Amino acid sequence: MIFADLSLGIEHVTFVTSTVALHA
């Protein structure tokens, strides 16, 4: 459960980072 949440959090952060980089 904790590992699943952690991986989801990492994926979310990666997605947000890439989106911000695209709009930067």
N, C-alpha and C positions, 0 to 999 in steps of 0.2 A: 504494500500500500504506500509506504513512505517513498520507496524507490520509484513507483509509478508516478506519484505526485512530483517527485524531483525531476524525472525525465520530462514530464509535461511542462513543468516550469521552465526547464532549459529550452525546450522547443518553442515555448511562448516568447522567451527572451530573445532567442535567435530570430524568430519571425519579426518581432518588433524592431530589433536592431537592423535587420535587412531592409525593412520597410522605411525606417528613418533614413538609412543610408541612400536608399533610392530617391527619396524626396529631398535629400540634402543638396 
